[in-house]
Amino acid sequence: MAKPNYSFEKRQRELAKKKKKDEKDARKRAARETAAPAAERNGDAPAT
């Protein structure tokens, strides 16, 4: 019987976790970018 390659499985889990986190960050960034111009038009621009 073949031996399980735990390091490969761990690497795949880490890559999946990183991909999921990157996608979440991209969604958050997109939401902020769409919300920021609307706030600027209303004069409610956040102080940065």
PDB file as gemmi writes it, atoms N, CA and C in Angstrom:
CRYST1    1.000    1.000    1.000  90.00  90.00  90.00 P 1                      
ATOM      1  N   MET A   1       0.842  -1.177   0.000  1.00  0.00           N  
ATOM      2  CA  MET A   1       0.000   0.000   0.000  1.00  0.00           C  
ATOM      3  C   MET A   1       0.895   1.250   0.000  1.00  0.00           C  
ATOM      4  N   ALA A   2       0.495   2.250  -0.734  1.00  0.00           N  
ATOM      5  CA  ALA A   2       1.274   3.485  -0.841  1.00  0.00           C  
ATOM      6  C   ALA A   2       1.188   4.295   0.450  1.00  0.00           C  
ATOM      7  N   LYS A   3       2.290   4.967   0.740  1.00  0.00           N  
ATOM      8  CA  LYS A   3       2.362   5.795   1.940  1.00  0.00           C  
ATOM      9  C   LYS A   3       1.732   7.160   1.654  1.00  0.00           C  
ATOM     10  N   PRO A   4       0.917   7.706   2.565  1.00  0.00           N  
ATOM     11  CA  PRO A   4       0.326   9.031   2.328  1.00  0.00           C  
ATOM     12  C   PRO A   4       1.396  10.120   2.368  1.00  0.00           C  
ATOM     13  N   ASN A   5       1.259  11.091   1.476  1.00  0.00           N  
ATOM     14  CA  ASN A   5       2.213  12.203   1.412  1.00  0.00           C  
ATOM     15  C   ASN A   5       1.605  13.377   2.172  1.00  0.00           C  
ATOM     16  N   TYR A   6       1.874  13.404   3.476  1.00  0.00           N  
ATOM     17  CA  TYR A   6       1.269  14.421   4.335  1.00  0.00           C  
ATOM     18  C   TYR A   6       1.743  15.826   4.005  1.00  0.00           C  
ATOM     19  N   SER A   7       2.990  15.969   3.589  1.00  0.00           N  
ATOM     20  CA  SER A   7       3.490  17.315   3.276  1.00  0.00           C  
ATOM     21  C   SER A   7       2.764  17.894   2.057  1.00  0.00           C  
ATOM     22  N   PHE A   8       2.450  17.050   1.077  1.00  0.00           N  
ATOM     23  CA  PHE A   8       1.710  17.511  -0.093  1.00  0.00           C  
ATOM     24  C   PHE A   8       0.305  17.945   0.317  1.00  0.00           C  
ATOM     25  N   GLU A   9      -0.350  17.134   1.151  1.00  0.00           N  
ATOM     26  CA  GLU A   9      -1.699  17.465   1.600  1.00  0.00           C  
ATOM     27  C   GLU A   9      -1.703  18.767   2.389  1.00  0.00           C  
ATOM     28  N   LYS A  10      -0.705  18.945   3.250  1.00  0.00           N  
ATOM     29  CA  LYS A  10      -0.622  20.175   4.037  1.00  0.00           C  
ATOM     30  C   LYS A  10      -0.436  21.373   3.120  1.00  0.00           C  
ATOM     31  N   ARG A  11       0.436  21.246   2.131  1.00  0.00           N  
ATOM     32  CA  ARG A  11       0.689  22.346   1.194  1.00  0.00           C  
ATOM     33  C   ARG A  11      -0.589  22.702   0.435  1.00  0.00           C  
ATOM     34  N   GLN A  12      -1.356  21.694   0.042  1.00  0.00           N  
ATOM     35  CA  GLN A  12      -2.603  21.951  -0.672  1.00  0.00           C  
ATOM     36  C   GLN A  12      -3.600  22.683   0.220  1.00  0.00           C  
ATOM     37  N   ARG A  13      -3.678  22.294   1.500  1.00  0.00           N  
ATOM     38  CA  ARG A  13      -4.571  22.987   2.435  1.00  0.00           C  
ATOM     39  C   ARG A  13      -4.145  24.436   2.614  1.00  0.00           C  
ATOM     40  N   GLU A  14      -2.822  24.664   2.729  1.00  0.00           N  
ATOM     41  CA  GLU A  14      -2.316  26.030   2.898  1.00  0.00           C  
ATOM     42  C   GLU A  14      -2.629  26.881   1.668  1.00  0.00           C  
ATOM     43  N   LEU A  15      -2.453  26.310   0.477  1.00  0.00           N  
ATOM     44  CA  LEU A  15      -2.751  27.056  -0.748  1.00  0.00           C  
ATOM     45  C   LEU A  15      -4.242  27.388  -0.844  1.00  0.00           C  
ATOM     46  N   ALA A  16      -5.092  26.442  -0.466  1.00  0.00           N  
ATOM     47  CA  ALA A  16      -6.539  26.680  -0.503  1.00  0.00           C  
ATOM     48  C   ALA A  16      -6.912  27.781   0.479  1.00  0.00           C  
ATOM     49  N   LYS A  17      -6.310  27.756   1.678  1.00  0.00           N  
ATOM     50  CA  LYS A  17      -6.595  28.769   2.687  1.00  0.00           C  
ATOM     51  C   LYS A  17      -6.142  30.149   2.207  1.00  0.00           C  
ATOM     52  N   LYS A  18      -4.960  30.220   1.582  1.00  0.00           N  
ATOM     53  CA  LYS A  18      -4.442  31.495   1.078  1.00  0.00           C  
ATOM     54  C   LYS A  18      -5.327  32.031  -0.046  1.00  0.00           C  
ATOM     55  N   LYS A  19      -5.769  31.147  -0.937  1.00  0.00           N  
ATOM     56  CA  LYS A  19      -6.635  31.565  -2.041  1.00  0.00           C  
ATOM     57  C   LYS A  19      -7.955  32.129  -1.511  1.00  0.00           C  
ATOM     58  N   LYS A  20      -8.518  31.456  -0.527  1.00  0.00           N  
ATOM     59  CA  LYS A  20      -9.777  31.904   0.063  1.00  0.00           C  
ATOM     60  C   LYS A  20      -9.604  33.270   0.722  1.00  0.00           C  
ATOM     61  N   LYS A  21      -8.482  33.461   1.436  1.00  0.00           N  
ATOM     62  CA  LYS A  21      -8.217  34.728   2.108  1.00  0.00           C  
ATOM     63  C   LYS A  21      -8.019  35.850   1.087  1.00  0.00           C  
ATOM     64  N   ASP A  22      -7.292  35.561  -0.003  1.00  0.00           N  
ATOM     65  CA  ASP A  22      -7.074  36.560  -1.047  1.00  0.00           C  
ATOM     66  C   ASP A  22      -8.389  36.974  -1.703  1.00  0.00           C  
ATOM     67  N   GLU A  23      -9.267  35.991  -1.944  1.00  0.00           N  
ATOM     68  CA  GLU A  23     -10.562  36.305  -2.542  1.00  0.00           C  
ATOM     69  C   GLU A  23     -11.398  37.172  -1.603  1.00  0.00           C  
ATOM     70  N   LYS A  24     -11.348  36.882  -0.325  1.00  0.00           N  
ATOM     71  CA  LYS A  24     -12.095  37.673   0.657  1.00  0.00           C  
ATOM     72  C   LYS A  24     -11.556  39.096   0.699  1.00  0.00           C  
ATOM     73  N   ASP A  25     -10.220  39.244   0.704  1.00  0.00           N  
ATOM     74  CA  ASP A  25      -9.613  40.573   0.703  1.00  0.00           C  
ATOM     75  C   ASP A  25      -9.993  41.350  -0.556  1.00  0.00           C  
ATOM     76  N   ALA A  26     -10.035  40.666  -1.699  1.00  0.00           N  
ATOM     77  CA  ALA A  26     -10.400  41.328  -2.954  1.00  0.00           C  
ATOM     78  C   ALA A  26     -11.850  41.808  -2.900  1.00  0.00           C  
ATOM     79  N   ARG A  27     -12.745  40.999  -2.329  1.00  0.00           N  
ATOM     80  CA  ARG A  27     -14.146  41.416  -2.204  1.00  0.00           C  
ATOM     81  C   ARG A  27     -14.261  42.623  -1.289  1.00  0.00           C  
ATOM     82  N   LYS A  28     -13.529  42.606  -0.167  1.00  0.00           N  
ATOM     83  CA  LYS A  28     -13.566  43.739   0.757  1.00  0.00           C  
ATOM     84  C   LYS A  28     -13.031  44.996   0.088  1.00  0.00           C  
ATOM     85  N   ARG A  29     -11.932  44.865  -0.655  1.00  0.00           N  
ATOM     86  CA  ARG A  29     -11.326  46.013  -1.337  1.00  0.00           C  
ATOM     87  C   ARG A  29     -12.293  46.580  -2.369  1.00  0.00           C  
ATOM     88  N   ALA A  30     -12.959  45.707  -3.115  1.00  0.00           N  
ATOM     89  CA  ALA A  30     -13.918  46.155  -4.120  1.00  0.00           C  
ATOM     90  C   ALA A  30     -15.095  46.873  -3.464  1.00  0.00           C  
ATOM     91  N   ALA A  31     -15.548  46.363  -2.335  1.00  0.00           N  
ATOM     92  CA  ALA A  31     -16.666  46.998  -1.633  1.00  0.00           C  
ATOM     93  C   ALA A  31     -16.258  48.381  -1.126  1.00  0.00           C  
ATOM     94  N   ARG A  32     -15.039  48.493  -0.607  1.00  0.00           N  
ATOM     95  CA  ARG A  32     -14.560  49.796  -0.134  1.00  0.00           C  
ATOM     96  C   ARG A  32     -14.435  50.780  -1.284  1.00  0.00           C  
ATOM     97  N   GLU A  33     -13.935  50.322  -2.434  1.00  0.00           N  
ATOM     98  CA  GLU A  33     -13.754  51.219  -3.578  1.00  0.00           C  
ATOM     99  C   GLU A  33     -15.088  51.697  -4.125  1.00  0.00           C  
ATOM    100  N   THR A  34     -16.102  50.852  -4.095  1.00  0.00           N  
ATOM    101  CA  THR A  34     -17.411  51.274  -4.601  1.00  0.00           C  
ATOM    102  C   THR A  34     -18.111  52.179  -3.598  1.00  0.00           C  
ATOM    103  N   ALA A  35     -17.856  51.975  -2.305  1.00  0.00           N  
ATOM    104  CA  ALA A  35     -18.495  52.794  -1.281  1.00  0.00           C  
ATOM    105  C   ALA A  35     -17.815  54.157  -1.149  1.00  0.00           C  
ATOM    106  N   ALA A  36     -16.522  54.231  -1.358  1.00  0.00           N  
ATOM    107  CA  ALA A  36     -15.774  55.477  -1.178  1.00  0.00           C  
ATOM    108  C   ALA A  36     -16.215  56.572  -2.152  1.00  0.00           C  
ATOM    109  N   PRO A  37     -16.335  56.306  -3.451  1.00  0.00           N  
ATOM    110  CA  PRO A  37     -16.776  57.390  -4.351  1.00  0.00           C  
ATOM    111  C   PRO A  37     -18.174  57.911  -4.019  1.00  0.00           C  
ATOM    112  N   ALA A  38     -19.059  57.050  -3.561  1.00  0.00           N  
ATOM    113  CA  ALA A  38     -20.406  57.482  -3.202  1.00  0.00           C  
ATOM    114  C   ALA A  38     -20.338  58.414  -1.991  1.00  0.00           C  
ATOM    115  N   ALA A  39     -19.480  58.103  -1.048  1.00  0.00           N  
ATOM    116  CA  ALA A  39     -19.340  58.943   0.142  1.00  0.00           C  
ATOM    117  C   ALA A  39     -18.724  60.286  -0.229  1.00  0.00           C  
ATOM    118  N   GLU A  40     -17.795  60.290  -1.158  1.00  0.00           N  
ATOM    119  CA  GLU A  40     -17.160  61.544  -1.574  1.00  0.00           C  
ATOM    120  C   GLU A  40     -18.164  62.458  -2.276  1.00  0.00           C  
ATOM    121  N   ARG A  41     -19.056  61.877  -3.054  1.00  0.00           N  
ATOM    122  CA  ARG A  41     -20.051  62.692  -3.746  1.00  0.00           C  
ATOM    123  C   ARG A  41     -21.023  63.330  -2.768  1.00  0.00           C  
ATOM    124  N   ASN A  42     -21.279  62.664  -1.654  1.00  0.00           N  
ATOM    125  CA  ASN A  42     -22.211  63.183  -0.666  1.00  0.00           C  
ATOM    126  C   ASN A  42     -21.536  64.113   0.331  1.00  0.00           C  
ATOM    127  N   GLY A  43     -20.237  64.280   0.219  1.00  0.00           N  
ATOM    128  CA  GLY A  43     -19.498  65.125   1.146  1.00  0.00           C  
ATOM    129  C   GLY A  43     -19.194  64.446   2.446  1.00  0.00           C  
ATOM    130  N   ASP A  44     -19.346  63.143   2.499  1.00  0.00           N  
ATOM    131  CA  ASP A  44     -19.077  62.381   3.713  1.00  0.00           C  
ATOM    132  C   ASP A  44     -17.774  61.605   3.591  1.00  0.00           C  
ATOM    133  N   ALA A  45     -16.787  62.158   2.950  1.00  0.00           N  
ATOM    134  CA  ALA A  45     -15.515  61.478   2.755  1.00  0.00           C  
ATOM    135  C   ALA A  45     -14.852  61.207   4.089  1.00  0.00           C  
ATOM    136  N   PRO A  46     -14.389  59.982   4.284  1.00  0.00           N  
ATOM    137  CA  PRO A  46     -13.713  59.668   5.555  1.00  0.00           C  
ATOM    138  C   PRO A  46     -12.372  60.372   5.646  1.00  0.00           C  
ATOM    139  N   ALA A  47     -12.014  60.792   6.829  1.00  0.00           N  
ATOM    140  CA  ALA A  47     -10.730  61.470   7.040  1.00  0.00           C  
ATOM    141  C   ALA A  47      -9.621  60.433   7.036  1.00  0.00           C  
ATOM    142  N   THR A  48      -8.717  60.526   6.077  1.00  0.00           N  
ATOM    143  CA  THR A  48      -7.611  59.570   6.009  1.00  0.00           C  
ATOM    144  C   THR A  48      -6.295  60.268   6.171  1.00  0.00           C  
TER     145      THR A  48                                                      
END                                                                             
